[in-house]
Amino acid sequence: YLVGLSAVFLIAFGKGAFGGGLAILGVPMLALVEDPITATIMMAPIVSAGDPFGIWAYPPRTWSWRDLAWLVPGMLAGLGLGALFFVYFDPRLVALAIAVLSLWFAARWFLLDRKVKVTGTPPSPAKGLACGALSGFSTFIAHAGNAPIGYYLLPRGLSKTTYAGTMTAFFTASNSIKLLLYIWLSAHNPQVWLKAAILLPVIPLGVWIGKRFHDLIDEYQLYLFCYSIIAVTGLKLFYDSVRALLT
């Protein structure tokens, strides 16, 4: 439970500070003390339970509806494809592909785009649908949906609060749909939900501290943290997928 509470606090902190992005670190942490399947199922109600607090921190007035109009339909298609083709793809290869993409997104920003002042690219329906679909697919397969959405939203030059609010809205929708699947998967094992419930009380504190952190930093620092998260989670996913392929 010490490991679990630490993991949930980090997830809630990320939701308050960035609108999400740290959930991918929660599963590997929980997997240190639980089997990976149990850790994954436990994470579903935890991230969903944090969504109302995320919306409290970033209400609908902070959301970029023009971007969500393309990202959410793409996400729905991606979740559907992930569920449909899960049995046909080796999840280790999918996880490796997402890890490589995440590292490429982060490396490009640190090496090139970091020095370029973002003036704000216009909404792109094609890019929004593609990134939403990739996020939906990767979050279903490998719990790694943050990087594609960051790749779409960060070049938009949104304010830090609009960025975090749009991330909150997107992953609230995604988490709600995924939760239904995990309820079905864990119907025979209610003990998992009991374990998750014990960890939930730390969520409001994590979101509140994360929101205070968000209010103290500027846009550049927010982008630096977001791309750093993408890089760290990409490295973790790369290591896990390569190790799984070699064993």
C-alpha positions in Angstrom: 0.0 0.0 0.0 3.0 2.4 0.5 4.0 1.7 -3.1 0.4 2.1 -4.2 -0.2 5.3 -2.4 3.0 6.8 -3.9 1.9 5.7 -7.4 -1.6 7.2 -7.0 -0.2 10.4 -5.6 2.0 10.8 -8.6 -0.9 10.2 -11.0 -3.1 12.7 -9.2 -0.2 15.2 -9.1 0.2 14.9 -12.9 -3.5 15.4 -13.4 -3.5 18.6 -11.4 -0.3 19.9 -12.9 -0.5 18.9 -16.5 -4.0 17.5 -17.0 -2.6 13.9 -17.0 0.5 12.1 -18.3 1.8 10.2 -15.3 -0.6 7.3 -15.3 1.8 5.3 -17.4 4.2 5.4 -14.4 1.6 4.1 -12.1 1.3 0.6 -13.6 5.1 -0.1 -13.5 5.2 1.0 -9.8 2.2 -1.1 -8.8 3.6 -4.0 -10.8 6.5 -4.0 -8.3 4.1 -5.4 -5.7 1.3 -6.8 -7.8 1.1 -9.0 -10.9 0.9 -6.8 -14.0 -2.7 -7.7 -14.9 -3.9 -6.8 -11.4 -1.9 -3.6 -11.5 -3.4 -2.6 -14.8 -7.0 -3.3 -13.7 -6.4 -1.5 -10.4 -5.2 1.6 -12.4 -8.5 1.9 -14.3 -10.8 2.9 -11.4 -7.9 5.0 -9.9 -7.5 7.2 -13.0 -11.3 7.5 -13.4 -11.7 8.5 -9.8 -9.3 11.3 -10.3 -11.2 12.7 -13.3 -13.8 14.6 -11.3 -11.1 16.3 -9.4 -9.3 17.1 -12.7 -12.5 18.7 -14.0 -12.7 20.7 -10.8 -9.2 22.0 -11.4 -9.8 22.5 -15.1 -13.5 23.1 -15.8 -15.0 23.2 -19.4 -14.2 26.9 -19.8 -10.5 25.9 -19.9 -11.0 23.3 -22.7 -10.1 23.9 -26.3 -13.3 22.6 -27.9 -12.0 23.1 -31.4 -9.3 20.6 -30.8 -11.4 18.1 -28.8 -13.9 18.1 -31.7 -11.2 16.1 -33.7 -9.2 14.4 -31.0 -12.2 12.7 -29.3 -13.6 11.0 -32.4 -10.1 9.8 -33.3 -9.7 8.5 -29.7 -13.0 6.5 -30.0 -11.8 4.9 -33.2 -8.4 4.1 -31.7 -10.0 2.5 -28.6 -12.2 0.4 -31.0 -9.2 -0.6 -33.1 -7.2 -1.5 -30.0 -10.0 -3.7 -28.6 -10.6 -5.3 -32.1 -7.0 -6.0 -33.0 -5.6 -6.8 -29.5 -5.6 -10.5 -30.2 -3.8 -10.1 -33.6 -0.9 -7.9 -32.4 1.9 -8.7 -30.1 1.5 -6.1 -27.3 5.2 -6.1 -26.8 5.8 -4.9 -30.4 3.1 -2.2 -30.1 4.6 -1.0 -26.8 8.0 -0.8 -28.5 6.6 1.2 -31.4 4.9 3.7 -29.0 8.1 4.0 -27.0 10.1 4.9 -30.1 7.5 7.4 -31.2 7.5 9.0 -27.7 11.3 9.3 -27.7 11.2 10.8 -31.1 8.6 13.4 -30.1 10.7 14.3 -27.0 14.1 14.3 -28.9 12.7 16.6 -31.6 11.5 19.1 -29.1 14.7 19.2 -27.0 17.0 19.3 -30.0 15.0 21.5 -32.4 11.6 22.9 -31.4 12.6 24.0 -27.9 14.5 27.0 -29.3 11.7 28.0 -31.6 9.1 30.4 -30.3 5.6 28.7 -30.7 3.3 31.2 -32.3 0.4 28.8 -32.4 -0.4 26.4 -35.3 -4.1 26.3 -36.3 -6.3 23.2 -35.5 -5.7 20.4 -37.9 -8.6 18.0 -38.4 -6.4 15.3 -40.0 -3.6 15.5 -37.4 -6.2 15.7 -34.6 -8.0 12.5 -35.8 -4.7 10.7 -36.3 -3.2 11.7 -32.9 -6.5 11.0 -31.2 -6.7 7.5 -32.8 -3.0 6.7 -32.0 -3.6 7.8 -28.4 -6.8 5.7 -28.1 -5.0 2.7 -29.6 -1.9 3.1 -27.5 -3.7 3.7 -24.2 -5.7 0.5 -24.7 -2.7 -1.6 -25.7 0.2 -0.1 -23.7 -1.3 2.6 -21.3 0.8 5.2 -23.2 -1.8 7.6 -24.7 -0.2 10.9 -23.5 2.6 11.3 -26.1 0.4 11.5 -29.3 -1.9 14.1 -27.6 1.1 16.1 -26.4 2.5 16.0 -29.9 -0.7 17.5 -31.3 -1.4 20.1 -28.6 2.0 21.4 -27.7 2.7 23.0 -31.1 -0.7 24.7 -30.9 0.7 27.3 -28.6 -2.2 27.1 -26.1 -1.9 28.7 -22.7 -0.7 26.4 -20.0 -4.2 26.2 -18.5 -6.0 25.6 -21.8 -3.4 22.8 -22.5 -4.0 21.1 -19.2 -7.8 21.6 -19.4 -7.9 20.0 -22.9 -5.8 17.1 -21.7 -8.1 16.7 -18.7 -11.2 16.6 -21.0 -9.7 14.1 -23.5 -8.5 11.6 -20.9 -11.7 11.9 -18.9 -13.5 10.7 -21.9 -10.9 8.0 -22.6 -10.8 6.7 -19.0 -14.6 6.5 -18.8 -14.8 4.2 -21.8 -11.8 2.1 -20.8 -13.3 1.7 -17.3 -16.3 -0.2 -18.7 -14.0 -2.8 -20.3 -11.9 -3.2 -17.1 -15.1 -3.7 -15.1 -16.0 -6.6 -17.4 -12.4 -8.0 -17.2 -12.4 -8.0 -13.4 -16.0 -9.0 -12.7 -14.7 -12.4 -11.3 -12.2 -10.7 -9.0 -13.8 -8.0 -6.8 -10.8 -8.0 -4.6 -9.0 -5.8 -7.1 -11.6 -3.1 -6.7 -11.2 -3.2 -2.9 -7.4 -2.7 -3.2 -7.9 0.2 -5.6 -10.6 1.8 -3.3 -8.1 1.9 -0.4 -5.7 4.0 -2.5 -8.3 6.6 -3.6 -8.3 9.0 -0.7 -4.9 10.4 -1.7 -6.2 11.6 -5.1 -7.7 15.0 -4.0 -4.4 15.9 -2.2 -2.3 15.0 -5.2 -4.6 17.0 -7.6 -4.6 20.0 -5.3 -0.8 20.1 -5.0 -0.4 19.5 -8.7 -2.7 22.5 -9.4 -0.7 24.7 -7.1 2.4 23.7 -8.9 0.7 24.4 -12.3 -0.1 28.0 -11.1 3.5 28.7 -10.2 5.2 27.8 -13.5 5.1 29.5 -16.9 4.3 28.0 -20.3 7.9 27.2 -21.2 8.4 25.3 -17.9 5.1 23.5 -18.4 6.2 22.3 -21.9 9.6 21.4 -20.5 8.0 19.2 -17.8 5.5 17.7 -20.3 8.2 16.7 -22.8 10.4 15.4 -20.0 7.5 13.2 -18.9 7.1 12.0 -22.5 10.8 11.2 -22.6 10.9 9.4 -19.2 7.8 7.3 -20.0 9.1 6.5 -23.4 12.4 5.3 -22.0 10.5 3.2 -19.4 8.2 1.7 -22.0 11.2 1.1 -24.3 13.1 -0.8 -21.6 10.0 -2.8 -20.6 9.1 -3.8 -24.2 12.7 -4.8 -25.2 13.1 -6.8 -22.0 9.7 -8.5 -22.6 10.8 -9.3 -26.2 14.1 -10.8 -25.1 12.6 -13.0 -22.4 
